[in-house]
Amino acid sequence: MITTNGANDIPIQEVRADFIHQDRYFSKEFAQLEKDQLWLKVWQWACRLEEIPLVGDYVVYDVVDQSIVVVRTGKDEVKAFHNVCPHRGRRLLSGSGHVTKFHCIFHAWQWDLNGNNTRVLDHNQWEGCPAMASEDLKLSPVHVELWAGFVFISMADEPESFAEFITPAPDCLGPLAMDKMRLAWHVVIDVDSNWKVAQEAFMESYHVWGTHPQLLPYIDEANVSEAVAKHGRHSYLTELPPGMPSRRLNKTAEMSLDDIREGFSKFISALGSQLSRNDELDGQLTARSVHAATDALAAMPSGTGVEEAIMGAIMAMKAAADADNAYFPLLTPEEQKKQGEDWNIFPSLSIVPSFDGTLIFRALPRDNDPNKATIEMISLLHWGEGKAPKVEREHVSDWRTQHKGVIPPLLLQDLINMEDVQKGMQSIGFKGARANPVQERQISHFHAVINEYLYGTAATI
């Protein structure tokens, strides 16, 4: 039985389109349920394929108190194993790197890349002992699936069908060709908040007016959020084209075509400067596209129509990509509608695409403490041939003092909210999260799907 802080009489498992119980974010009992029923069973992405390009390359993925090693075993084959020696339980690897075999430095047992045991010192001394044949001493395998350049794992004995789990994301996000994208940067940040608080920061645009006011002169932030199978998506209504300010500013009537074109150019520039870590501008889209679009817009004659200006900027981006031998997605209106502005692939893969790149966010529990998490911020881009950099994960333990040149300005604003939200929700004056049923439905649906795993209830919001 999960106890609550008594702030309301609504049970912790109840989720409505307009309400989420606050104890779901800091109850130790609820976090234990998530550990047992969610993290040990759900499909979750562990790493990117480009992090393990060669046979023998590996990445260790840690979640709650479990550790998984993902290893490239062939040109088109990836396997995963529980990161533990079956002898005395020592972890085998940490971080990332390259191996030709698995080796336990405690007692020198070894396995090949397929997890087959190849050495037990003095194996004959176990003669007559049960479960000591080489077949019994394999590394314990973990289920693996690949999608869009992401490696997914499941620790369940018999996981749910991955094809059913990931539907309909491949159809809706396929034109982005994320499998062709490569890392620009990857930052892992310790935060003092629940993992869901951190993940939810990227599941809605209702916060733009309050958290990112610098964007309001260039974008009308009116949006709608929706459930999409187990996942979620939100989209801007696009009643006003990018380059026009939020309707809340009451400035749209006085804008000329040149003002709108200039606003669109400033919007593209803001995507570069606000979502990159330095002057190189690579973040949610490539610096190549930022420069191509703004140059094209600046060269257009006075009075150029809005649609002509936007299409001209996009085609300039594509021309720059073509010259760089890079892929550039040209989406139809139907494809743009399916893509939306943001996805959360349940439970912990947020995808925020732009013209030729996407930001990726992942939050995970930290130290088995419901008030602690790590959040990863990642830029994936369509690089020119041979231009993708070699990227190492950067760990930030104190983001307040280590953010300069590491965390993009706009994402720092999101980060600032997380810890105060976590503290605020534990106030006895807080009576539960009031979710906006239009703009924050992705979040309430997220909790409803969590309930599917924890309680076996259908996600109906």
KOLSELO-980416 format. One line per 8 residues: number of its first residue (from 1); for each residue x, y, z of C-alpha. Coordinates in steps of 0.05 Angstrom, whole numbers, plus 5000, padded with zeros to 4 digits. Example, Ala and Ser with C-alpha at 12.3 -4.5 7.8 and 13.67 -1.06 7.14 Angstrom:
1) 5246/4910/5156 | 5273/4979/5143 $
***
This chain:
1) 5000/5000/5000 | 5029/5067/4980 | 5023/5121/5032 | 5015/5193/5011 | 5028/5261/5042 | 4953/5270/5056 | 4946/5332/5012 | 4884/5304/4979 $
9) 4838/5244/4982 | 4851/5222/4910 | 4890/5156/4904 | 4961/5161/4876 | 4944/5116/4817 | 4888/5161/4792 | 4908/5202/4731 | 4861/5250/4695 $
17) 4872/5294/4635 | 4873/5353/4683 | 4905/5322/4745 | 4967/5283/4767 | 4979/5263/4840 | 5040/5299/4868 | 5066/5239/4907 | 5082/5203/4842 $
25) 5143/5248/4839 | 5174/5236/4907 | 5142/5174/4939 | 5196/5121/4952 | 5143/5067/4947 | 5121/5092/4879 | 5194/5096/4856 | 5202/5023/4877 $
33) 5141/5004/4836 | 5171/5039/4776 | 5236/5002/4786 | 5203/4933/4790 | 5146/4941/4741 | 5170/4994/4692 | 5245/4997/4684 | 5255/4921/4689 $
41) 5202/4908/4635 | 5195/4966/4586 | 5233/4977/4521 | 5281/5035/4532 | 5337/5064/4490 | 5407/5050/4514 | 5453/5083/4464 | 5462/5106/4392 $
49) 5490/5060/4339 | 5544/5110/4321 | 5571/5104/4392 | 5590/5031/4376 | 5612/5034/4302 | 5663/4976/4305 | 5657/4903/4326 | 5677/4902/4399 $
57) 5655/4974/4414 | 5610/4977/4475 | 5569/5025/4517 | 5546/5011/4588 | 5474/5032/4603 | 5455/5040/4676 | 5384/5049/4701 | 5359/5044/4773 $
65) 5406/4991/4802 | 5414/4952/4737 | 5473/4955/4689 | 5471/4931/4617 | 5529/4927/4568 | 5511/4938/4495 | 5563/4913/4446 | 5571/4912/4371 $
73) 5582/4838/4351 | 5578/4844/4276 | 5570/4894/4219 | 5494/4892/4227 | 5489/4859/4296 | 5485/4887/4366 | 5476/4847/4430 | 5466/4865/4503 $
81) 5482/4829/4568 | 5472/4841/4641 | 5537/4874/4662 | 5556/4823/4715 | 5603/4764/4724 | 5564/4700/4740 | 5619/4679/4788 | 5618/4729/4845 $
89) 5576/4785/4816 | 5630/4836/4797 | 5611/4888/4744 | 5650/4875/4682 | 5653/4943/4647 | 5636/5016/4656 | 5628/5076/4610 | 5645/5059/4538 $
97) 5704/5032/4499 | 5728/4973/4457 | 5740/4900/4476 | 5758/4837/4439 | 5728/4795/4496 | 5695/4804/4563 | 5743/4796/4621 | 5729/4798/4696 $
105) 5790/4827/4731 | 5770/4795/4798 | 5784/4723/4780 | 5801/4727/4706 | 5741/4691/4678 | 5728/4708/4604 | 5673/4707/4551 | 5671/4721/4476 $
113) 5631/4779/4448 | 5570/4734/4441 | 5571/4721/4516 | 5598/4649/4512 | 5643/4630/4569 | 5714/4616/4545 | 5753/4612/4609 | 5743/4592/4682 $
121) 5808/4584/4720 | 5813/4515/4751 | 5746/4495/4723 | 5759/4423/4742 | 5753/4441/4816 | 5678/4450/4806 | 5671/4379/4781 | 5605/4351/4805 $
129) 5576/4420/4822 | 5510/4437/4789 | 5503/4491/4735 | 5578/4496/4721 | 5580/4473/4649 | 5602/4526/4599 | 5530/4532/4575 | 5510/4551/4646 $
137) 5563/4605/4651 | 5543/4648/4592 | 5532/4722/4604 | 5459/4735/4617 | 5429/4764/4552 | 5383/4824/4547 | 5333/4834/4489 | 5356/4884/4436 $
145) 5319/4921/4380 | 5342/4976/4333 | 5302/5036/4309 | 5324/5102/4276 | 5396/5093/4299 | 5375/5080/4371 | 5391/5015/4407 | 5332/4994/4451 $
153) 5337/4941/4506 | 5287/4905/4550 | 5304/4866/4612 | 5237/4829/4612 | 5240/4754/4604 | 5188/4759/4550 | 5182/4831/4528 | 5123/4860/4492 $
161) 5128/4863/4416 | 5176/4920/4399 | 5139/4932/4333 | 5075/4943/4372 | 5109/4984/4426 | 5143/5033/4378 | 5082/5043/4333 | 5067/5093/4301 $
169) 5133/5130/4311 | 5169/5098/4252 | 5115/5121/4204 | 5110/5191/4234 | 5184/5204/4245 | 5213/5163/4188 | 5224/5223/4140 | 5273/5253/4190 $
177) 5321/5196/4175 | 5349/5198/4245 | 5390/5135/4229 | 5431/5180/4183 | 5441/5233/4236 | 5503/5235/4279 | 5519/5266/4346 | 5541/5338/4353 $
185) 5545/5338/4429 | 5520/5295/4487 | 5516/5323/4558 | 5496/5283/4621 | 5472/5328/4678 | 5458/5311/4751 | 5394/5345/4775 | 5358/5344/4841 $
193) 5290/5325/4814 | 5249/5264/4799 | 5264/5235/4730 | 5192/5249/4708 | 5198/5323/4725 | 5260/5327/4681 | 5229/5287/4624 | 5164/5327/4625 $
201) 5201/5392/4615 | 5204/5373/4541 | 5134/5347/4533 | 5096/5412/4524 | 5102/5483/4498 | 5053/5512/4548 | 5115/5538/4586 | 5143/5580/4528 $
209) 5110/5644/4551 | 5137/5638/4621 | 5203/5603/4611 | 5228/5625/4542 | 5201/5696/4531 | 5258/5712/4484 | 5223/5669/4431 | 5157/5706/4434 $
217) 5174/5760/4382 | 5185/5705/4329 | 5136/5650/4344 | 5063/5642/4361 | 5066/5588/4415 | 4993/5566/4411 | 4996/5490/4410 | 4959/5425/4423 $
225) 4984/5362/4457 | 4960/5291/4443 | 4968/5218/4460 | 4996/5174/4404 | 4991/5101/4424 | 5039/5093/4483 | 5075/5157/4464 | 5058/5231/4460 $
233) 5065/5289/4411 | 5051/5362/4412 | 5046/5410/4354 | 5039/5485/4342 | 4974/5506/4311 | 5011/5546/4257 | 4954/5595/4249 | 5008/5647/4245 $
241) 5072/5631/4206 | 5140/5629/4240 | 5169/5698/4242 | 5105/5728/4269 | 5101/5742/4344 | 5057/5709/4395 | 4986/5733/4388 | 4989/5750/4462 $
249) 5036/5808/4445 | 4981/5841/4402 | 5031/5862/4348 | 5010/5820/4288 | 4964/5872/4255 | 5019/5923/4247 | 5070/5876/4213 | 5090/5884/4140 $
257) 5115/5827/4096 | 5186/5851/4106 | 5175/5851/4181 | 5151/5779/4178 | 5210/5758/4134 | 5259/5791/4182 | 5223/5757/4240 | 5231/5690/4207 $
265) 5305/5703/4197 | 5311/5722/4271 | 5273/5658/4289 | 5324/5616/4250 | 5381/5654/4283 | 5350/5643/4351 | 5345/5568/4339 | 5420/5570/4325 $
273) 5442/5615/4382 | 5393/5591/4436 | 5400/5517/4423 | 5475/5510/4410 | 5531/5510/4460 | 5578/5559/4426 | 5586/5604/4366 | 5586/5544/4319 $
281) 5509/5544/4323 | 5501/5468/4317 | 5442/5446/4360 | 5371/5433/4339 | 5392/5445/4267 | 5459/5452/4233 | 5499/5516/4231 | 5502/5504/4156 $
289) 5426/5513/4153 | 5425/5574/4199 | 5474/5610/4153 | 5442/5588/4088 | 5372/5608/4110 | 5390/5676/4140 | 5433/5694/4079 | 5377/5675/4032 $
297) 5325/5715/4071 | 5370/5776/4073 | 5378/5774/3997 | 5303/5771/3982 | 5271/5835/3953 | 5225/5878/3994 | 5153/5854/3993 | 5170/5780/3985 $
305) 5110/5739/4007 | 5111/5698/4070 | 5104/5629/4038 | 5156/5647/3984 | 5205/5671/4038 | 5197/5609/4080 | 5203/5562/4021 | 5263/5601/3994 $
313) 5298/5594/4061 | 5284/5519/4064 | 5309/5508/3993 | 5372/5547/4010 | 5383/5500/4069 | 5374/5440/4023 | 5421/5469/3971 | 5474/5478/4025 $
321) 5462/5406/4049 | 5467/5380/3977 | 5533/5417/3968 | 5557/5383/4033 | 5532/5315/4009 | 5486/5313/4069 | 5414/5289/4075 | 5361/5342/4082 $
329) 5289/5323/4097 | 5237/5358/4053 | 5171/5342/4086 | 5103/5345/4054 | 5048/5380/4094 | 5021/5312/4115 | 5090/5290/4138 | 5098/5355/4177 $
337) 5032/5343/4212 | 5052/5273/4232 | 5119/5296/4256 | 5094/5353/4300 | 5141/5394/4343 | 5159/5343/4396 | 5152/5269/4413 | 5162/5230/4476 $
345) 5175/5158/4459 | 5154/5124/4524 | 5184/5127/4574 | 5248/5168/4565 | 5263/5188/4493 | 5243/5259/4476 | 5253/5280/4404 | 5249/5354/4385 $
353) 5263/5359/4310 | 5279/5418/4266 | 5298/5425/4193 | 5359/5379/4189 | 5371/5359/4261 | 5338/5343/4326 | 5348/5351/4400 | 5343/5288/4443 $
361) 5328/5286/4517 | 5330/5229/4566 | 5318/5230/4641 | 5333/5170/4686 | 5328/5158/4761 | 5393/5169/4800 | 5418/5133/4863 | 5351/5100/4875 $
369) 5327/5168/4902 | 5260/5194/4875 | 5287/5265/4884 | 5348/5255/4840 | 5357/5243/4766 | 5405/5249/4708 | 5382/5285/4646 | 5417/5278/4580 $
377) 5416/5333/4527 | 5437/5311/4457 | 5443/5343/4389 | 5435/5298/4328 | 5449/5328/4259 | 5454/5311/4186 | 5528/5324/4176 | 5565/5332/4111 $
385) 5605/5272/4089 | 5663/5261/4136 | 5646/5321/4179 | 5613/5289/4239 | 5658/5299/4300 | 5678/5245/4349 | 5634/5258/4409 | 5646/5237/4481 $
393) 5593/5242/4534 | 5606/5301/4581 | 5584/5294/4654 | 5562/5356/4691 | 5555/5345/4766 | 5542/5418/4784 | 5504/5450/4728 | 5498/5518/4762 $
401) 5573/5528/4759 | 5591/5485/4699 | 5539/5505/4647 | 5577/5557/4607 | 5594/5531/4538 | 5564/5464/4556 | 5488/5474/4564 | 5453/5516/4510 $
409) 5420/5580/4538 | 5348/5560/4523 | 5358/5490/4554 | 5389/5522/4616 | 5322/5557/4626 | 5287/5490/4626 | 5339/5462/4674 | 5328/5519/4723 $
417) 5255/5500/4732 | 5266/5427/4749 | 5294/5430/4819 | 5245/5483/4843 | 5187/5442/4815 | 5212/5381/4854 | 5217/5422/4918 | 5151/5457/4907 $
425) 5111/5394/4896 | 5129/5371/4966 | 5096/5432/4997 | 5035/5414/5040 | 5002/5472/5004 | 5007/5437/4937 | 4945/5395/4921 | 4968/5358/4858 $
433) 4990/5378/4788 | 4935/5413/4748 | 4952/5390/4677 | 4926/5432/4619 | 4881/5381/4583 | 4896/5414/4515 | 4969/5434/4519 | 4995/5384/4571 $
441) 4956/5321/4552 | 5021/5288/4531 | 5042/5290/4605 | 4977/5262/4634 | 4978/5208/4581 | 5051/5193/4600 | 5027/5179/4672 | 4969/5137/4647 $
449) 5018/5093/4608 | 5062/5087/4670 | 5000/5061/4705 | 4994/5007/4651 | 5060/4979/4674 | 5052/4991/4749 | 4979/4972/4758 | 4958/4937/4693 $
457) 4905/4990/4679 | 4889/5015/4609 | 4916/5083/4591 | 4851/5121/4579 | 4857/5197/4585 $
***
